[in-house]
Amino acid sequence: MTIAPTTHGSAAAAATAPLFTPYALPGNLQLKHRMVYAPLTRCRAFDQIPQPNAAQYYAQRSTPGTLLISEATCISDRAHGYPCTPGLYTEEQVEAWKPIVSAVHEKEAVFFAQLWHVGRASHQHYQPNEEQPISASSKAVGSGEQVFSPKSMQMEDYPAPRQLDASELPAIVEQYRVAARNALDAGFDGVEVHGANGYLIDQFLKDGINDRTDDYGGPIENRCRFALEVMKAVCEEVGSEKVGLRLSPFGGFLDAHDSHPYALNIYLLEELNKMNLAYVHLIEPRVAGSGDRSEGNDSIASFRSVYNGTLISAGGFNAENGAKAIASGHCDLVCYGRLFLANPDLPRRFQLGAPLNKYDRNTFYSQGTEGYTDYPFLEETAEGKQFLATLDA
Ligand SMILES: Cc1cc2nc3c(=O)[nH]c(=O)nc-3n(C[C@H](O)[C@H](O)[C@H](O)COP(=O)(O)O)c2cc1C
């Protein structure tokens, strides 16, 4: 099943041309085009260790000068909240990542590891000694979303987390720092700190969750403190030009809302301006987590004028609006999730205006190779062959 293109051949090439201009990230990382592979959790790790077929999966999506961001990868044994997600906190995990990163580098692509702590978006059954998950607050996710328990093998309500004491935060900052070092040791070109989608850092940022009364709660400067401490530590460890940060100013996934998203994110971006990061990665308001949401009047456009460095935008992009986003200066790089997941050769398909494979939500988080390494390249489908023949004619 494919999605038919609206334009193809030279018309498509002209329409998408802005996506195919080169771009240099700080640190002299040369990208050949503006399309980024999104961080996508695929739940195919085993015992928190990425498996060998991840090398094939990522390499399929790698071409020279493509930036890929890894699936969210946990910084400690307390950072997990989903089944079969990998980590970067043991030697075995670092060793397992090495051939995966090498496979991407063999294709001359650039690979950043996304560093993740889910905070309260977890369950005792993922935690060491079945302890309570931890968070900025003791409030449970209250939006009706549920967590998969690896013990009952069912969806359950999120349990109430334990509010972290401020004295515990330096140790978590240190885990981010060590995970960043581990990522570089595994061969990654850099790291993206996951500050989006309602996970631990976002739980500190947003006043819909953070109800603390100490130096890490209350005014915006306090709620940004943890995120900035993590960024500072990671930058000191691996060099700021190798560090990105992902934020979702508007999403609302996992009940992460803020009463003043513009003020919060403008303050944060002004602080990040001082750091000379690889990039800041913002999620558009039209998506929440891994799904679409109805668009209101919010826009990340106002953040463009605030942030001086490289800006990646993610969420709901196709060939047309992606090219427009680059041409208009809305962002420097466009991140593609679901379309790239289902089309390992997405940049080529956009350039040609070729039909697209449809993604299958049922295999996003399933086990095995189905929906993982078996999405066909253009010439491997009947429609693709037919399409290529029309170009030759
Ligand atoms: C299967 C799946 C897994 C995802 N996993 C992650 C993740 O690990 N880290 C993250 O920051 N976002 C994750 N997301 C969000 C995507 O990175 C992206 O923001 C979202 O899919 C919207 O982009 P799209 O419209 O191009 O798909 C996930 C989305 C999907 C569909």
The ligand as an SDF file (V2000), in Angstrom:
LIG
                    3D

 31 33  0  0  0  0  0  0  0  0999 V2000
    7.1500    4.9720   16.9350 C   0  0  0  0  0  0  0  0  0  0  0  0
    7.5160    6.2930   17.5160 C   0  0  0  0  0  0  0  0  0  0  0  0
    8.4740    6.3600   18.5020 C   0  0  0  0  0  0  0  0  0  0  0  0
    8.8860    7.5980   19.0140 C   0  0  0  0  0  0  0  0  0  0  0  0
    9.9150    7.6340   19.9210 N   0  0  0  0  0  0  0  0  0  0  0  0
   10.4490    8.8150   20.2800 C   0  0  0  0  0  0  0  0  0  0  0  0
   11.6440    8.8640   21.0500 C   0  0  0  0  0  0  0  0  0  0  0  0
   12.2470    7.8410   21.3660 O   0  0  0  0  0  0  0  0  0  0  0  0
   12.1050   10.0890   21.3880 N   0  0  0  0  0  0  0  0  0  0  0  0
   11.4760   11.2460   21.0150 C   0  0  0  0  0  0  0  0  0  0  0  0
   11.9480   12.3390   21.3490 O   0  0  0  0  0  0  0  0  0  0  0  0
   10.3620   11.2170   20.2570 N   0  0  0  0  0  0  0  0  0  0  0  0
    9.8610   10.0450   19.8620 C   0  0  0  0  0  0  0  0  0  0  0  0
    8.7810   10.0130   19.0240 N   0  0  0  0  0  0  0  0  0  0  0  0
    8.2940   11.2770   18.4490 C   0  0  0  0  0  0  0  0  0  0  0  0
    8.9780   11.5020   17.0840 C   0  0  0  0  0  0  0  0  0  0  0  0
   10.3660   11.7560   17.2380 O   0  0  0  0  0  0  0  0  0  0  0  0
    8.3610   12.6990   16.3300 C   0  0  0  0  0  0  0  0  0  0  0  0
    8.4730   13.8650   17.1070 O   0  0  0  0  0  0  0  0  0  0  0  0
    6.8840   12.4370   16.0080 C   0  0  0  0  0  0  0  0  0  0  0  0
    6.7360   11.1700   15.3580 O   0  0  0  0  0  0  0  0  0  0  0  0
    6.3220   13.5110   15.0860 C   0  0  0  0  0  0  0  0  0  0  0  0
    7.0210   13.5460   13.8730 O   0  0  0  0  0  0  0  0  0  0  0  0
    6.3480   12.9400   12.5200 P   0  0  0  0  0  0  0  0  0  0  0  0
    5.0550   13.6580   12.3280 O   0  0  0  0  0  0  0  0  0  0  0  0
    7.3620   13.2250   11.4420 O   0  0  0  0  0  0  0  0  0  0  0  0
    6.1390   11.4740   12.7560 O   0  0  0  0  0  0  0  0  0  0  0  0
    8.2960    8.7910   18.5460 C   0  0  0  0  0  0  0  0  0  0  0  0
    7.3060    8.7120   17.5640 C   0  0  0  0  0  0  0  0  0  0  0  0
    6.9170    7.4980   17.0400 C   0  0  0  0  0  0  0  0  0  0  0  0
    5.9010    7.4570   15.9320 C   0  0  0  0  0  0  0  0  0  0  0  0
  1  2  1  0
  2  3  1  0
  2 30  2  0
  3  4  2  0
  4  5  1  0
  4 28  1  0
  5  6  2  0
  6  7  1  0
  6 13  1  0
  7  8  2  0
  7  9  1  0
  9 10  1  0
 10 11  2  0
 10 12  1  0
 12 13  2  0
 13 14  1  0
 14 15  1  0
 14 28  1  0
 15 16  1  0
 16 17  1  0
 16 18  1  0
 18 19  1  0
 18 20  1  0
 20 21  1  0
 20 22  1  0
 22 23  1  0
 23 24  1  0
 24 25  2  0
 24 26  1  0
 24 27  1  0
 28 29  2  0
 29 30  1  0
 30 31  1  0
M  END
$$$$
